[in-house]
Amino acid sequence: MFGREKRVLARHYLDEGMSRAEVARRVGIGRRTLYNWIADGLLEGLLGDQKGGYGPRRPRASKLDPYKGIIEARLARYPELSAARLFEEVRAAGYRGGYDQVRRHVREVRPQEPTEPPVRFETPPGHQGQVDFAEFPLPWGRRHALMVVLGYSRRLWLRFYERQTMGVVIRGLEESFAFFGGVPAEMLFDQMKAVVLADGRGSGGRLVENPEFRGFSDHWGFRIRACRPYRAQTKGKVERPVRYLRRNFFYGWDFVSDDDLNARARRWLDEVANVRVHGTLGERIDDRFARERPLLGPLAPHPYRPVVPRPVPSQTLARAGRATPRVEVERRPLGDYALFAERSP
């Protein structure tokens, strides 16, 4: 059976005024076949905008077709859910195709987000870490994700907390340093709602440095840098993981408690976030971290012990039957108090 292409070619040659015998010879068919095509009207409407011209190609069936409804329903509820998460979900539902099909379909059914600004300002290995909080609503209350990102490798640490306080930041940073196996030379903070870098505001609205946190940074051996003024090329290293955390981890999952939330977050760090190929860098994060890890500063020999007295919780006072509050002071060498006095104004 002769294909449609031969009939289109025959119609073209006839329109050019070529004889039927020459058309049959050029197309490679018998003259009788050509006469039959003409008599049966098989050469009508094969060129130009006439009826019967080429139309859009019929879409091909794919392995993803039975699962597209799942993807579209999930995106209707969680518009920013990532293609990687949706790939995992349709695979759990029985899909046996590849990731690229899922990624292309997600791109088709969801509008593309605006392009990120310019190439990020990069820092050398071990030089900088960045810190920020992100807020997440949960059935039992809002929780704050403290996120620490190494500037060179983009290795990420996070933990969810009930509050944003200096104590939370200190505990979180100590845990992140243990997770990284070292300390960056400097830590960049987005003012942190004045939790860490300030205990008040001086003249002209200038932030006043918190001496307790300065003692913490000296203990661990890093420099404090505030993100002032805002610099998108630098600060985006921690802002982009916030969006990535929402889309690839938080959206679409049901958590039952703080312990469940943090346990799943730790597995996600180990199995997804820190082993992926980074979109901007084009390298696996764990490969870059292998180069950065030896250049981090050493860990402190023990956790930071605050100099400022800590109040005894009200519950403890109530249980003891005491109406007057007292404070609990941790014993430390006199040299520590001398250093603290030197730093204080």
Helices and strands as residue ranges (DSSP letters): H 4-15, H 20-27, H 31-39, G 65-67, H 68-77, H 83-92, H 99-109, E 128-138, E 141-150, E 156-161, H 166-180, E 186-189, G 192-194, E 198-201, G 203-205, E 207-209, H 211-220, E 223-226, H 232-245, I 246-250, H 258-268, I 269-273, H 285-292, G 293-295, E 310-311, H 314-320, E 327-328, H 334-343
